[in-house]
Amino acid sequence: MLLVAPAQEPTTPESPPNILLIVADDQGYADLGFLGLARDVSTPVLDTLAKGGIYFPNSYASSPICNPSRVGMLTGRYQQRWNNFFYGGGLGLPSEAVTIAERLRAAGYATGYFGKVHTGGPDRKPEASGFPLNQGFDRFYGTTTGGRVHYLRHGPGARKEFGKAAGQMAVGPLWDDDQQVEFDGFTTEAFGAQARAFIEEQRDQPFFALVAFNAVHNFAWQLPDAELEARGLDKFPDWDPEKESYLDWYEHVHHRDWPEGRAYYLAQLECMDREVGRLLDQLDELGITDSTLVIYTVDNGGCVPDWANNGPLAGSKYHLLEGGTRTPTLMRLPGVLPEGRTHQGILSALDIAPTICELVGIDAPEDEFDGIGQLSALRGERAPNDKRDLHWDIQWQWSLRRGNWKLMQTMDESFARHEADFEQVGVRLGTHLYDLGEDPGETSNLAAEKPELVERLVKAHEDWRSSMQREQAK
């Protein structure tokens, strides 16, 4: 990892900066080139972004799956407050939730959302509370088809062509604001292009652009012909219901041992890296690089069955080992945040909203967030607040991190076994205590050696969950 010390002391921005928040989907913890953890990875743009900003090796999503984690990131609040634990989403993103987009729009920002929307509740139509135009965004271009998003085909024509497979292949129309549109292209490029058009239009006023790529989520073989040809990859078919059941087909293509899988995944990652480069190049061309905070993160841990590499971390998306919740995260704001720094402190996705508020000067009471503003810690003005409790809860399993200690318990072992079988991941049963400072790979379970600590952490999580239930009852 080649990162250098900051060349100069950071300063305070003279005016509110633009915000460009880029969210990738299911990217592996090791899948950044500059880390040197995976030799087959090429991410030159993200490597350059890291060199000019801060890399967070201890960054966490608030969930090991996408729809709860996105609610947490957008609000800075635990999504469990709205019964959003696992797939199904509870209330999703309800009208009473206050998003960072709403706070920024109230502060005079133009706001745009480009890409995948998946908050787990009734967010798919313009009248729904979770639809971006109802959550503080002035502009929306993207898809609300759910977790999966087809990379190439969307609209009535695609639905007719795919027939019985249309739902599983997620080929529903895209949204252009509140109008459905047909789309044939490559979503990675389309989402980037629409975001660039928004940035160009808003270049003379503060803007918040959220770009939520569906890369590198399954199904990674859905690449333009030119990209396949350039890499010598075969064109791979989507599910054909006339040939086999969906579950039989899914078991084959959602499996870490599929030999070709990693090559398709890496191709999607390279295409996304290139699209991030186009966004950063545009900031340069418009002369606004130094006045734009760029945040790059991932919605949850890497999905190993879909060929992500989580390097030294155990586990995968879907459950609460570190590989399910740690995320590759970068931040850059020249002259304000240090350059080329690795920040060893803990960063939660819940911290993104309050940190943006600190940077912009939005006065939001602390009790409106579960995350904490990290600006002074990132600037080196105070030590990171790493003694706080961070909670994860997906109903059938929960975990808590306090300092370097992590406790994880599986409550519903039957569901855990089902999840492990269906998603092709390993799930640990029972009670597990790890010292992440000494054992980040979670190899040594210390629960039997420290029963009093286990008891204290169990009590802390029970109290936390009770507070979430009280919130739901309001």
N, C-alpha and C positions, 0 to 999 in steps of 0.2 A: 504494500500500500504506500504510494508515493504522494504524500501530502505535506505541504510546507507550512511553516509558521506564518502568521499574518505579517504582512509587510508594513502595515501602519495601524495606528490605533483607530478603532471604529468611531464614528461620529453619530450625531443625531440627525435624521433627515430634515431638510429645511422645509419640505412640504410633504403632504401625505403621498406615499408611494403607490404605484399601481401594484396589483396583486395578480400573479399568474400561478394558479394552483393546478398542477398536473397530477392526475391519479391514474396509475397503471393498475392492471387487473391480474392478480395471482402471480406476480413476478417473484422468482426465488431470491432468497436472502443473499446467495453467493453470486447472483447473475448481474454483476457490475464488473466491467473489465478491469478497472483500476485496482480492485481488491486483490486480484491474482488468485482467487479461490477456485475459479473454474476456467481452465485454459481454453475452452471452446467458445467463450463469450467475447463478443465485440460490441462495445458501447462507447464509441469515441466521443459522442456528444455529452452523454451523462458523465463520462470521465472528466471532460473539460469543465462541466458545471460543478463537479466536486472540487476541482482544483481552484475554482474561483469562489468557493463558498464553504459550507460546512457539511460534513458527512456525519450521520448519526448511527453508530453501530448498535445502540440500545434504543431504537425507535420501535414503538408498538402500535398496532391497530387495536381498537377496542373490542374486536371480535375476530375469531378465526374464519369467519365467512362474511360474504360481501354485504348483504343488505343491512344487518345490524351495524356493521362498522361504518358504513357511509352515513347513517343517521348520527352516530357519535361524532364523526369528523365534522359534519356540517353544523352541528349545534354546540359542540364542546360539552355536551352532557351525556351521561350514560344513557344509552338507548333503552335500557331496561326500565327506565322511568315510564316508558310508553308500551311496556310489555313486549318489547322487541328483543327476544332472546336468540331465537334460531330461525330457520327458514319458516316462512309464514308471516313473520314480521309484526304480529300484534297490531298496533295502531300505525305502524310504519312511521311516517313523518307527519304527525297530526298538525292541525291548524294552530294549536297553542304553542308548538315548538317554535323557537326563534332561531333562525339560521344566521350564519355569518353574512350571507348575502343580504338579508333584511337589515342587519346592522350597518353594513357598508352602504347600502342604498340610502338609508336614512342620513348617512354622513356625506351624501353627495356623489357617490360612486355610480357609474354605469356598471351593470352586472349582466354577465352572460354565462350560460351553461351549454357545454358542447360535448355530446357523447352519451354515455350509458347512464341511465337513471335506474336505480334499483335500491329502493329503500324498504321494500318488503310489505308495504301496506297497499292501500288502494290509490296508487300513484300513476295509473296508466292513461288517464283521460284528463282533459283540461279542467273538468269540474272537480277533480279529486284534490284533496288537501296537499298531497305530496307532489303534485305536478309542479315542475320548476317555476312556472310563471306565477304560481300561488305561494312560492316560498322565497320571494325576494329577488327573483331573476327577471330582468327586463327582456332578455333575449334567450331563446332556447332552440337548439338544433340537435336532435339526437333521437334516442330510442328508449321506449319504456316497455320493451318486450319482456323484461325480466332479467334473470341471471345470465342466460346465454344470449348472445347477439351474433347473428350471422355476419361474417366479415364482408360479404360480397353482394347479397341479394336481399332486397326489401320491397314490399308492396304487393298489390293485388296480383300482378303478373307472377311474382315469385310464389305467392300462395297457391295460385292455380297450378303452376308447374310442379310444386312439391307435394300437393295433394295431402294425403294422410300424414306426411312427414312435416308439414309446414309448421305445426306448433312446436314440435321437438327441435326443429332446426331454427326456430326463432327468426322467421323471415317477414314478420309484420312490418308495416310501413314505418318510416321515420317521421318525426315531427319537425316541422318548420314553424316555430312558435306554436300556435294552436291548430295548425293545418297539417293533415297527413299528406305525405309525399312519397312517391315511388322512388326507389334508389337502386341503381346498379353501378357499382364502383368498388371502392375499398374503404371501409369505414375509417381506418386509421388516417388515411389521407383526407377524407371528407371532414372529419371532426377537426383536424388541424387547420384545414383551409377555412372552414367557417369561423374558427376562433381567430385566425389572422385577419379575416375581413372585419370582424368586430373590433379588434385592436386598432386596425387602421382607421376605422370610423371614429373611435373614441380617443384617438391619440392625443388630443388637446385637453382631456379632462381625466381625472382619476378613474381607473376601471378595475373591476374584478372579473377575471376570466377563469372559469373552472373547466378544464379539459379532461374529461373522464374517458380515456381510451378503453375499448374492450380487449385490446391486446394486453397480456398474452394468454387470456382465458382460452379454454377449449372452445372451439375446435380449430386448432392451429394450422391445419392443412389448407384452410380456406384462404388461399393466397392468389393474387393476380397471376395470370399465366406468365407474364414477364419475370416475376419474382421466382416462380418455380423453375423456369428455364435457366435463369442466371445461376441458380444453385444446383442444377441437375436433379431436382426433386420431381417425383412423379405426381400427377394429378390424382388426388385421392377422393373417392366419392363420399357424399353424405349418406345418411341412413336411407335405405330403400325398404319400405315396409313389405314389399312383395317378396323379399329374399329372406328376411329373418326378423325376429322380434327386436324391438328397440333395446330391451335390456341385454340381450345377447350381443348385439352390435356395440352397445355402450361399454360393456365389459372389456371388449377387445381394444377399443380406441381410447379408453380412459384407464391406461395401465402403464406404469413406469417402464415396463420391460418391452414395450412395443419398439422395435429397433429404430424405426424411422421417426418416432415421435419427437425426439430431442432436436432433430434437424429442422422440423417444421416450427417448433417452438422458438428456436434461435433465429429463424428467418423472421418471424413475427416481431421478436425483440429488436432485431436490426432495423426493420421498417419503422417501428415506433421510435427508436433512437434517432433515426433520420428525420422523422416528423417533428420531434422535439427540437432538433437542430434548426428546422425551418422557422419555428416559433422564436427561437433565440436569435437567429439571424435577422428576423424582422424587427426585434427590439433594437438591435444594432443599427439597422437601416433607418429606423425612425428616431434614433438618438435618445432612446428612453431606457437603455439597459441600466444605467446608474440610478434610475428612479423607479425600478420595477423589482419587487420582491418575487423571486421564483422559488416555489416549493415543489419538489418532486417526491411523491410517495406512492405507496401501494395500498390497496384496500384491505388486504389481509396477508398472511404468510403465503409462501410459495406453494403451489399445488403440485406435489411430487408425482401423482398419477398422470398429470398432464405435462411432465418432463421438466418442471422447475428444479433447480438445484439449491437446496438450503444449506449447503456446505457443512459447517461444524454443528449445526443445530439439529436436534432430534425432531421428528414429526413433520407434519404437513398441514396445509389448509384443512379445515373441518374439525380440528380438535386442539386442545390447549397446551400441548408441548410447545417449546419456543419456536419451532419451525412453523407453527400455525399462526403465530401472532406477531413475530418480529418482522419488520418491513424495511426494505432499502429506502432511506429517506435522505434528501439533500435540500439545502436552502442556500440562496444567494441573494445578497443585496449589497453591491459594491460600495465600499466606504462606510457602511453602517454595520454590517456583519463581517467578522473576520474572514480572511481568504485562506483556503487550503488547510482548514482546521478539522480535525476529528474530535467531535464533542462526545466525551465518554459518558456524560450524564444521561439519565433516562428521559426520553421524549415520548409522550403519548399523543396519539392522534387527537385526543380530547384537548390537547394544549394548543392546537393550531388556531382555533378561533380566538381564544383569549390572547394569544401572542400577537395575532394580527390586530386585535383591538388596541393592545398596548402600542404597537408600532404606529398605527394610524392616529391614535389619540382619542379613540372612542371610549367614553366613560361608561363602563358596564360594571355593576356591582359584582363582587367575587361570588356571591351566592347564585348568580345566574349561570355559572359554569361549574362543571366538575373537574375540568382541566385547569391548569394554571398558566399564567403568562410567563413565558420563558425568556423574554427579551434581554433582561439584565444578565441572566446566566449565560446566554449565548454570546453576549458581548464581553464576558469575563469580569463583570462588575460584582457578581456574587456567586457563591457556590451553587451547583445544581441542587434542587430539592429532591433528593433521591431516597429519603426516608419515608415518604408518603406511601400509603397503600394504593395499589392499583388492582382493580377487580375485573375479572372476566367471568361471565356466567352464560352458559348456553343451555340451561335447564337440566340437561342430563349429565353435565360435567361443569365444574367451576375451578377457578384458580385465583390466587392472590399473590402479588409480589410486594414485599416489604423489605426495603434495602436489597440485600443480595439473597434473601430467603424467598423461596417460592413454594407454596403449598398447592397441590392439585388433588381434587377428589372427583371420582366418578360415582354419581348417585344411581343412575339407571344403567346397569351393566348389560341388560338385554338390548337396549337401544344402542349402546356403545358397540356391541358386537355386530349388530345389524349395520351400523354406519361404517365400521371397519370393513365389512364384507362388501357392501354396495359401492363404497368410494375407493376401495383398494388401498386403504391406509391402515397402519397399525394404531391401536388405541390401548393405552394402559389403564388397567382397572384398579380399583381400590384407592388408597391414600398414598400420595408421594410428596416427599419434602426434598427440595434440592437447594444447595448453596450455589447460586449462579455465578458468584465471584470466582469460586474454585472449580466449578463444574458446569460451564455453560451448555455442554452437550447433554446434560441431565442423565448421567450414567449411574450415579450412586444415590439410591433412595435412603434418606436419613430419618425417615419418619419414626422408625422403631427406636432410634437412639435419642430422639428429642421429643418425647410425648408432651411435655409442658408447652413447648413452642407450638406444636401442632394444635393443642387445645386452644391457645391464645388466638392463633390465626383462624381456626374454625369459628370461634366466637366473633371475631372481627368481621368475617364474611357473613355470618348469620345476621349480625346487626345491620350490615350494609344492605343485605337483601331485604330485610324488613323495612328499611327506609325506602327502597324502591317500590315495595308493595304499598306502602302508605301513600306514595306519590300517585300510583295507579288508582287508588281509591278516591282521590280528590275529585 
